[in-house]
Amino acid sequence: MRKHRVPPRRLPKGAGRTSDGTPAGASAFKLGALPGVPREVQASFLLWLAAVAAGVAETAIRVVGSLAGGPDSSGLLVRAVVYVAAVYVIFRMRIGKRWARLTLAVLLGGIGTLSLVIDPITWLAAGNPLGEVFAQADVLFFLLAPIRAVHLAAVVTALVFMFLPAANAYFRRASSASKSTQ
């Protein structure tokens, strides 16, 4: 018996895009590079996702640590909401939404970065010597410190990529294209 293959459904030209040419629907949420998105914006997109993944990993380790009798990991629901919202905004940034770029810069780049570094800075400002960090370190510290370093590096690098000249031009084009279609 011979089986017949059904040819793939071809979408009409422009399908999966809004009237201003930005990806729409499910096509806006794929991880691979999107046509018309500069490498700088794609790199920023992937770095933001890496930062969220690091935050999720840190949260998971803290939850496991608290279940094993370590410090409490309260705020799990708040963190989950923040991570989901961040991922949504990251995907919107990649398709050229200026509000999303600003949101990422201010909330995750500014306030989020501050939340990552405030504890170590406060600890050092209290006069604790840097060498004391390792003397007081426990297993949780050695698990979380590299993740937090990756998290911080991803955020800072994503911010830089998001504001390079090619990215700035992309956000200007996307903004003017959406204004001209309104």
PyMOL commands that set and color helices and strands:
alter all, ss='L'
color gray80, all
select helices_A, chain A and resi 25-29+39-67+76-94+98-125+132-135+139-162+165-180
alter helices_A, ss='H'
color red, helices_A
deselect
rebuild
show_as cartoon
